[in-house]
């Protein structure tokens, strides 16, 4: 990756002042370590009339792959597809932007201790970048840089000079020239707009990227005609971060228009008073949704399959409509914790008659589970290896055959909305898979058709118009007249022992469901 910055001067204002501004002496070739390789700064020419500083970034592709593991979704797509063979070492991208921020940090801030008067001076500048990935072509390059005062030359790079009929690649050779900009402004433009043109970042984008964008965009981004596109691409199309950035940019624009500080406009909240309503946790939304479906189904005798530490069992115990509640889990440790949570040893006799905790694996049929109104598998199936799902399917739908079955599982499409979840990672380390809405619906429809159930789908949590809800729920209802429904035969209630003590199980109860 290569970038040059050139300026011209006079004997009174020599071009070599560029060395003071960049804090890099023209007589020295220097190198700096970065997370993904080595950055070199050198001066191909340094006279009073003309001075050119070059930034050469040698990317270590092995380090790039190792540090970027798990960042395929929302990260650098080329690295995810091609691993060690891609354009990252050669085409200017977020890697070069990070190097600019690291190597020229003082220059970007407009700081020069030796010559404090220099950063405020505009000067003739010329920037050349031999290869820039431009998703949007030369037209987008001009739309981004020309409103900032640059004269833009963006020449498309052909796919192969020997085969012109193949057309142009997505890369351009970029030349920028300006007369009325400071070096700090120029560097901040490049820092933001190079990743925007590439429309990809090599690292996970989190909320602190909004602060980086606004710092580098101060003075020029609030009024840029492509402000929305810049924010959207720079923040890797994370809509929540983009919205936050746009709101803060609007405040900056209003403050500039009124010539007042942003804090004077954004003063509606008393810092000493917490008036913000905290969002309801997804686990609570999921339990509420499950209880609502159970109520609508008229279920009174309910199985919580894969009950874990008993949170759902505890919620059902508070509702007198549930006359019998059975929690099942393979983990003795989890059942012990559930017993403590429910205070089974101190529970009144009438209340204790309503609840049982059973140890059992959902991969095997169990006669104790037959004859119930409803069964719940909340965040269970994704903890099983896919080859074991048919066993669970038969044990629940083919053998136990409750009238209603509720299955919830994460919607992997929504993962891009989790700001704290690294791209490409599952929500839990033990998840064997996470399904899209289409995959979950296909599985549920197949199960329903095979075992005589009808199935409907319900979103849990905010139903995002683009990626759907965070949790998806399937509600299976045994078709009328099918063996196992209430209006045919009902299996007699079976007994089972409550497990309250035992040896230590694994740390993850859902993982044991796959055992």
PyMOL commands that set and color helices and strands:
alter all, ss='L'
color gray80, all
select helices_A, chain A and resi 17-22+61-67+77-82+94-103+105-109+137-148+164-166+183-198+208-216+227-234+239-258+262-265+282-297+311-317+332-342+344-346+349-352+367-369+381-383+386-400+412-417+437-451+509-513
alter helices_A, ss='H'
color red, helices_A
select strands_A, chain A and resi 2-8+30-34+37-46+50-59+123-133+151-158+168-181+301-305+324-329+355-359+374-378+404-410+453-460+471-478
alter strands_A, ss='S'
color yellow, strands_A
deselect
rebuild
show_as cartoon
